Amino acid sequence: MNLIKSTILFLISIQVLQAQKERIGKIENPVDYVNPLIGTDSDYSLSNGNVYPAIAMPWGMNFWTPQTGEMGNGWAYTYDANKIRGFKQTHQPSPWMNDYGQFSIMPVTGSLKFKEEERQSWFSHKAEIVKPNYYSVYLADHDVTTEITPTERAARFKFTFPETDSSFVIIDAFDKGSYVKILPDENKVIGYTTRNSGGVPENFKNYFVVIFDKKFEIKKTFSDSILNSSLESNSNHAGAVVGFKTMKGEVVNAKVASSFISHEQAERNLKEIGNKDFEEVKKGGREKWNKELSRIEVEGGTPGQIQTFYSALYRTLLFPRKFYEFAEDGNIVHYSPYNGEVREGYMFTDTGFWDTFRALFPFLNLMYPELNGQMQEGLSNAYDESGWLPEWASPGLRNIMVGNNSASVVSEAYLKSGDAYEYDIENLYEALIHGANNEGPMTAVGRAGAEYYKELGYVPYDVDINENAARTLEYAYDDFAIYQLAKKLNKPKAEIDKYRQRALNYKNLYDPETKLMRGKNENGEFMKPFNPFKWGDAFTEGNSWHYSWSVFHDIQGLIDLMGGKSEFNAQLDKVFSLPPKFDDSYYGGVIHEIREMQIANMGQYAHGNQPIQHMIYLYNYSGQPWKAQYWARETLDRMYTPSPDGYSGDEDNGQTSAWYVFSALGFYPVAPATDQYVLGAPLFEKVTLHLENGNKVIINAPENSNENRYIQSMKFNEKDYTRNYLSHKELMRGATLDFKMNSEPNKQRGINNADFPYSLSNDQSKLNEPE
């Protein structure tokens, strides 16, 4: 018996090894490799992504998701749930920000149950199909299969009912103030929802319209917990119930759209569907996703790597969402989440720049510069409408996170695209200067501690401004971004020099005793006692070991402070060799970000949160690029998997996914407001980037494998290339990168100063001068 068991285990192990080594060639339909359930196995105490399956178009104004959590719960869908309460139109960027403009649709049969906890139905992942453009699930308690396929502002539903005279569809407009009206002659339900989590004007509403292809035999509305025969309800919690007699297998179709402007505009948005039936809309959505995902063709990866890559790319293409609509005359208009007016022009929302300035916006500048140009117009509009640039918009200004990273987002776009796209860069530059020198209406807008920062060169620890060291470090990089943009716009020399000097303010927090960044009191003394493992306090969702590397623009300056490359590399090494100890006293308990670092078995490296995600690439500045290659591959392999627990922390609106996408290509934007990407090593045997200008970037690494993670040598357009960075400008012209990979590091490549990426301290070097 033991021999049989051993033989079975041996055969299984052989199959696993073969699956790991299996490589997939050219892919025709990358959407088939996307799994929107990756990252959904999360909860409040531990994030494996903290996402929901977004059934949506790229950057769509409206997303749809099955709803397993109760109304108002930010964890709208969790993989371990077994009951569905409804199918929700959602605009939620994360569970921590929660939702706005939400309502749900739910089919039921039998006795009429309209309350969430009563109407919910058991379901199984075995009877669930989840694609970016299509969702299907069998609701066991009602014997109904529900299918959804979306457009940007509308969606089609298909309900397959059993034989019964008690088939119903509930339209739930949620609480906090809502309205519904049934129009039986048109098989239509209209309404609006006002439920939100902040960041909206007083007149905020999301207007919706639902049109069925079957006549209503039952028509009821509810107000809170009371069901009645009225065709209209305006209350705290309004909803509608329409009912039919159905034959076995009968399909009832519904079209739904919404608008932040009016019911009339919602009807206009419904024209995205027009006369297209369910399958036509589904096919169109599939084609759209395939088109966007195919902009990056990857070949020569394992099935798991391919699935993880395209699933990460799908997440990278969701935010920031479009918050604009098309008026009757075809002009672009938007409801302003800042002043409540309907204005002309673009608007985008649901992104936090603290997260997304790092990789998500650099990805857009590389692959979607025209779209990012529209986003810049939207930011200019946001400044006009609110007087500030939004650091976290959902949909309007939200008071969360630190920094003034709109400076990076605005500067990078113009530095990389110039005047190629029409938007008012002078207005945006004015907005940057305003935000960089003033406190805003909330601590997450403008710069909290701006006067201290301007006078002292740092935000003090002892003046009741939380997370002051993190603010200082990010303000310094943001000043660098303004310095770069000021040069590009030929601003006065004194203004350019001012922001260049302020970009060096990171030095004010460097503690030579510990070789780490440390909070400093107003009197110039470092705060005491100092525990580099203490999360929060002077830092944001991290500790000094995470934030000491937040000198994106001047790593050479940081190397000099630490005493040279050897000491710098030793400090970098400690991040991975130190145990995952922590001090959670600032929070009064273990927050999920701490737990995710603790259990990852990568020392103090906390990939599940943003502050340290660039740190791996810093070995390229200090003569040990092979360590960046090693740790980038370790993180790609260990921190991302094609499973419901596939992330190592919050996915955060495309940022953590964009890290994977960039790192799988073999480079990463450490300092977005420069022209450079810093090298890691490619994950696949071949990648083709189809740039928007028609050019291609081809990345060849034919010897790539699990073992061959190191760059032995490299050619750029058939010429030997030893630099540890790539130029955005050169890539945009089209390029072929040929990597020779090996299982052993080449410790002679990329070790000379001329090979190192840009640092502000080397600004006089024309070789490394960013564009």
PyMOL commands that set and color helices and strands:
alter all, ss='L'
color gray80, all
select helices_A, chain A and resi 2-21+30-33+116-119+125-127+184-186+263-272+278-293+303-316+353-356+360-367+369-386+406-420+425-437+450-456+468-488+493-502+505-509+544-547+555-562+565-577+592-599+610-612+615-621+625-638+655-665+728-732+753-755+760-762
alter helices_A, ss='H'
color red, helices_A
select strands_A, chain A and resi 63-67+83-84+86-90+103-109+121-122+128-131+134-139+144-150+154-161+164-172+178-183+188-193+206-212+218-223+226-228+232-235+238-246+250-259+296-299+321-322+325-326+332-335+342-344+348-349+351-352+392-393+510-511+516-517+667-668+676-679+686-690+696-700+710-716+719-720+725-727+735-742
alter strands_A, ss='S'
color yellow, strands_A
deselect
rebuild
show_as cartoon
